[in-house]
């Protein structure tokens, strides 16, 4: 699949979703995806005379596996719907429906697709057949992972809640007073060239230590990617706080942050984010995104984004019993819902109602997106692509 990275990143930019397809190498090589099989479902334009077909949309899903064997359960790779669907806005709902049905027709039992769209925009799912063997349900919710940048770092700070901006400014003043020789630097090259021993020291000295292999994988994917960046606070020759992500166009995505122990008298994470605002303004960033949101109080000032979880499944007692048992298990052990399993969380959503999934229309979808020529769409599935 990684051979399609450049095409997917360009498609995201063309579809006004900049940065959403960056970081695929880090995602697919992570512990989260290690026991899952990636599937890329692509929509291409119909070839015209003298020109080949063009990629116009894609859906990335992961199949859950047990001992390397697929279970037939497919799910989004991101509960915020960032790295799931990339396509022009008028095409996204139809592409999600097609992808779900395609997988069901090829043997899948349950498919979860998360899209950054209002549930009311799923009008394409009307006109069912009473004998259709598939069912669908839509769960609507909101996420907050985007901060709209202003013309200056100070104006951006001013857009946050009063308590948040007061604390951030106080942390910045305290940090500069206690550590007058500290600097905020572009750490991308230094981290990319860091040895295993240096990375181990960073991880072992962090407030939140993780598996060393996972730490190395995250850091190297971020620092060595063409549009990756790492910003860091350096004091007395050591990195005490690092933050990394990706830039594309006027968007920047923050993927990872690491703060060292021994500086509890100041919030390193908050301090570095004030420098991040300044860095974003210098790079012309208009939207600053945090993958998965943030636990920092600034998250309350982030833009609210509508997200819809589309679940499609087969009928039959096996699938029905499995879903019933999953809901019963989560009711018995609610802690399971806090482990980040997207499928369980969606299945246990209150008010989930299953309806018949309509058959695909006899004619292919036609559209005229603003940045692409008139398209006639077909969908193909690519395993391990």
N, C-alpha and C positions, 0 to 999 in steps of 0.2 A: 504493500500500500504506500510505502514511503516514497516510491518513485513518482507518485502523483502529487507530492507535496507542493511543488511550485505551481502546478495548474490549479490546485485547490486554493492556495493563497491568493493567486491572481483573480480567481472567480469570486472569492470573498470580497476583494476590493471592488470589483466591477458591480457586485450586488449590494454595495453600501453596507457591508459587514466587515470592515477592515479589522484584521488581526484575529478573527475568530477561527481561522484554520492554521494559525501558527502554533507551534509546540506539539505537533502530532508525534514527533519522534519521542519526546519526553512522555507523552500520554501513553503511547502504545508500548513503551519499554518499562513502564512503571509497574509496581507491585499490584496496583489496582487492576490493570489489564492483563496481568501475567497468565491468569487462568481463563481468559476470555479470547474468543476468536473474532478479530475485526472483520467487518463486512462493509464495503463501500458500494452503495447503490447509486449509479450514475444516470443522469438524464442527458441525452445528446440531441442536438438538432438533427433534423432530417437532412442528409447530404443534398446539395444542389449542384447543378452542372458546373464543373470547374472548381468546386470547393468541397472539402471534406466536412464531415459532421463536426459540430462544436459542442464542448461541454457547457451545459447551461444550468445544471443543478446537481447536487449530490447530498446523500444522507449517509452519515457514519453511525453504525450500530455495532455493538459487541454482543456476541453469543456466549452465554454462560456454558462452561464445559465442566465435566466431571471426569478426572483422569484422562483428559485430552479428548473426550467424546462430547460432541455437541448435545445440548439438552433440548434444543428447539425454542429456547427462551432468549429473546433478543431485547436489548435495552440501550438507551442513550448512554453516551460516555460522560455526560455532564448534566447534573440535575438542574442547572440554570439554562440549559438549552443553547449553550454557546457554540459548542463544536458538533452539533448534531445535524442541522439542516443549513445548507448554504445554497441560496437560489434567490432570484428576484422576488420581492415581496408578494406580487400577485400569484406567483407560482408555488409558493411554499406549502400551503395547505393541501393542494392537489398532489404535490410530490410526496408528502408524508403519507397520504392515503395510498398512493400507488406503491410506495415502498413497503408499507405494512401488508397490503394484499399480496404483493409479489412474494414476500417471504412466506406467508401462510400457504400460498399455492405451491411453494417448493418444500413444504413439510414443516414449517415453523408452527409452534403451538401458541406462543404468546409473544407479542411485539409491543414495546413501549418506545414511542418517539416523542421527545420533548422539543417544543418549538416556541420561540419568543413571539407569541401572537395571542390575541384575545380569543377566548373560546368561541365567541360569537362569529369569528371569521371562519369557522369550520362548516360553512354553508354547503361546501362541496359534498358533504356526507349526507345528502338528502336523496330521496328517491330509491328506497330499498325494495328488495324482492322478498316476499314471504318465505321462499324456500332457500334463501342464501344461507350458507353453512358457516359464515363468519359473523362475529359480533364486535362492536366497538363501544368504547366509553371515553369521555373526555373529562379531564379534571382541570379546572382553572385555578390559578394561584398567581401570586406576585413575588418577584424577587427584587433585590436591590444590590447592584454591583457596579453602578456607573455614576461617576461624578462629572458633571459638566464643568469644564475649565473656563476661567474668565481671562481677561487680558493680562492679569498679573497674579502672582502668588498671593499677594495681600487681598486682592479682590476675591480670589477663590476661597481663602480662609474666611473672609467675611460672609460667604454664602453658607457656611456651616452653622450649626446651632451655637448659641451663645456660650454655653458651658464648654463645648468642645473646643471652640477657637480660643477661649481664655486659657484652657489647660495646655493646648498646643503651643501657644505663645509663651506661657510660663515655662514649659519644658525646654523650649528652645533657648530662652534666656538663661535658665539654670545650667543647661549643658555648656553653653559658651562661657559661662563664668567658671564652672568647675573644670572644664577641659579646654582651656584657651588655645592650645596648640592643635586641637583636632581639626581635620579637614573632611569635607565631603568631595569625593573624587569619583570619576568614571573608573570602575573597577573591572570592566569587562575583560580587558586583555590580561590583567594580573590574575584574575580567577581562571581564565581559560588556560593559562600556562602554569597554574598551581600544581604541585606534585601531590601524590596520594597522601603523603605525610602531612602536608599543609592543609589539605581538605579534611583529613581526620582530626587535626587540631581544631579546626573551625567547628566541626560537628560536635566533638566531645566537649567543647567549651560553650556550646549553645544552651540557651534556656530550655529549648525543646529538642533534645537529641533524638535522631531517627536512625534507622538502619543505615550503616555507612555506605553500602552499595547503592541504596536509593538516593542518599545525599549526593554522592558523586555523580550519579546519573542525572539528577535534576540540575546540578550546578553546571555540568559540562554541556548539557543540551542548551541551557540558557546562554551561557557565555560564548559558545562557539557557533551559534546560529547566525546567519547573515544579518537579521534584524533584531537579534537579541541584545539586551543590555543588562548590566549589573551596576548599580549605584551603591557606594559604600562610604561609611564613616571610618576614618583611619586616625588612630591615636597612638603615639609612641611606637610607631612602626608596625602596628597590628590592626587588622580589620575588626572593629567592634560591632558593626551592624552592616548587613548587606541586604539588598532588595533587587530582585531581577524580574524581567518580563520581556515583552516584545513590542516593537513599534511598527505600524504600517500606516502610511498617510498621516492623518491628523488624530489617529487613535493610538493609545498605549494601553497594554494589558499588564497588570502586575500579577505575577504567578507565584512568587516565592519570597520569603523574608527570613532572615536568620539574625538573631540578636545574642550577643555574648553575655555570660553570667558576670556578676561582680559590678554591675552598673545599676543596681536597683534604686539608687537615689535619683535616677532620672529615667524617663520613658524613652529608651533608644528608638523603639518602633515609631512613636509619635514624632520624635525629633527628625528622624530620617524622612518621614513623610512630608514635613515642612520643606525639606530640601528637594524632595521629589516634585512638589508643586513648582518650585523655581526651575528645576530641570525641565519639566514638562512645558512650561511657558517658553523656555529658550528653544525647544524643539518644535514649537508651533502646535502642540497637542491641544485638541479641542474637547476630547472625551477621554477620561481616565477610568479604566475598568479594573476591577479586582476579581480575578477568577474565584468563584465560590463566595463572593462577598467578603466582608470583614467583620470581626468581632469588635473592632474599635468603634467608639461612639460616633465617629464621623459617618459611619454607615447609615445612621438615621437620616442624614441629609442627602443620601444618594437618590437618584431618580428611580421611581417605581416602574418596573417593567412587567407587563402581562406575559405570563407563560402558560401554555396549555400542554398537558400530558395526554397524548393520544394512545390508548391501549386498544389493540385489536387481537382477537383470539379465535381459535377454533371452537365450534360447539362440540358437544360430546361429554360423556361422564368423566373421562380421564382428566381433561382440562378443567371442567367444572369442579371436580373433587379436589384437585390440586389447589385451585384458587380458594375454595372454601377452607381447606386445611391451613393454608397460609394465613388467611384472615383470623382463623380461630387461634393459631399459634401466637400471632402478634397481640391478640386480645389477652391471651394468657400471660405472655411475656412482653410487655410494652417496650422493654429496653431494646428489643430487636429493631424497633423503628428508629432508634438513635444511632444505628451503626452505619447509616449512609447507603443502605441497599435501596436503589431507586425503584426497583420493581415492587418490593414489599410496601414501601411508603405509598406508592401510587395505588396498589390494590386495596390498601386499607384506608384510602381517602373516604371521608364521610360523604354519603349521597351519591356514590358511584353507581351509574345506571347503564346497563348494557343494552344496546340496540343492534338491529341488523345492519351489517356493513353493506353498502350498495356495490353492485358490480361496476367494473370500470366502464366508462362510456364506449360505445362502438367506435366513435371517431376519436382520434388523438387530440390532446389539448393543444389549442392554438393560442399564441400570445404575441404581443409586440412590446417587449420591455424597452425602456429608454436607452440602454447601453448595448443592446444586442439586436441582431436582425430578427425578422419574423421566424418563429420556431415551430416545428412540429416535433413533439416529444415522444421518445421511446425510453424504456427503462431497462437497464441490464444490471445483474448482480455480479459483483466481483469478490470472490473469496481470496483471502490472503494476498490481496493485490498490492 
